[in-house]
Amino acid sequence: GSDVLAEGRLVMAGSLADRGRVGEAIALLGPSAAKSVRKPLERHVRQWYVLADLYERSGDIPRARELFRKVVAADPEVSDAPERLAALR
């Protein structure tokens, strides 16, 4: 199902990023995380968070900021997203 597929992407993206292949991790998550969602589910928010982290690691601060904003808007209790967003301003 969709949740399993999203989880697989997150695991693979994490593995790529851990091996220094951040660009490939972004390419893996980017298309699915870029889709507009009216009522985001947990899987959407998790993908946005991981993608924001990857963009921050790659130095693309505007995109990281944009995705952390989406995470905070959808669920401000998710991890440290509000603090990370504040740190990027």
C-alpha positions as CSV (number, residue, x, y, z in Angstrom):
1,G,0.0,0.0,0.0
2,S,0.9,3.7,0.0
3,D,2.2,3.7,3.6
4,V,4.6,0.8,2.9
5,L,5.8,2.4,-0.3
6,A,6.4,5.7,1.4
7,E,8.3,4.0,4.2
8,G,10.5,2.2,1.7
9,R,11.3,5.5,0.0
10,L,12.2,7.0,3.4
11,V,14.5,4.1,4.3
12,M,16.2,4.1,0.9
13,A,16.6,7.9,0.9
14,G,18.2,7.7,4.4
15,S,20.6,5.0,3.2
16,L,21.6,7.1,0.2
17,A,22.1,10.2,2.3
18,D,24.2,8.2,4.8
19,R,26.5,7.2,2.0
20,G,26.9,10.8,0.9
21,R,24.5,10.5,-2.0
22,V,22.2,13.3,-0.9
23,G,21.3,14.4,-4.5
24,E,20.1,10.9,-5.2
25,A,18.0,10.8,-2.0
26,I,16.4,14.1,-3.0
27,A,15.6,12.7,-6.4
28,L,14.0,9.7,-4.9
29,L,11.7,11.6,-2.5
30,G,11.2,14.8,-4.5
31,P,8.5,13.7,-6.9
32,S,6.2,12.0,-4.3
33,A,6.7,14.8,-1.7
34,A,6.1,17.6,-4.2
35,K,2.5,16.5,-4.8
36,S,-0.2,18.8,-3.4
37,V,-2.2,17.2,-0.7
38,R,-5.4,18.7,0.7
39,K,-5.4,16.6,3.9
40,P,-1.9,15.4,4.6
41,L,-1.4,12.0,6.3
42,E,1.4,11.1,8.5
43,R,3.3,9.6,5.6
44,H,3.2,12.9,3.7
45,V,4.4,14.9,6.7
46,R,7.3,12.4,7.3
47,Q,8.4,12.6,3.6
48,W,8.3,16.4,3.8
49,Y,10.4,16.4,6.9
50,V,13.0,14.0,5.5
51,L,13.2,15.9,2.2
52,A,13.5,19.2,4.1
53,D,16.4,17.7,6.0
54,L,18.0,16.6,2.8
55,Y,17.7,20.0,1.2
56,E,19.2,21.6,4.3
57,R,22.2,19.2,4.1
58,S,22.6,19.9,0.4
59,G,22.7,23.7,1.1
60,D,19.3,24.5,-0.6
61,I,18.0,26.5,2.4
62,P,15.0,28.0,0.6
63,R,13.6,24.6,-0.3
64,A,14.3,23.3,3.2
65,R,12.5,26.2,4.7
66,E,9.5,25.7,2.4
67,L,9.2,22.1,3.4
68,F,9.7,22.7,7.1
69,R,6.9,25.2,6.9
70,K,4.6,22.6,5.3
71,V,5.5,20.2,8.1
72,V,4.8,22.7,10.8
73,A,1.5,23.8,9.2
74,A,0.4,20.1,8.9
75,D,1.5,19.0,12.4
76,P,3.5,21.4,14.6
77,E,4.2,18.6,17.1
78,V,6.3,16.6,14.5
79,S,9.8,16.2,16.0
80,D,11.9,19.4,16.0
81,A,10.4,20.9,12.8
82,P,9.4,24.2,14.4
83,E,13.0,24.7,15.9
84,R,14.6,23.7,12.6
85,L,12.4,26.1,10.7
86,A,13.3,28.9,13.1
87,A,17.0,28.1,12.7
88,L,16.8,28.6,9.0
89,R,15.4,32.1,9.1
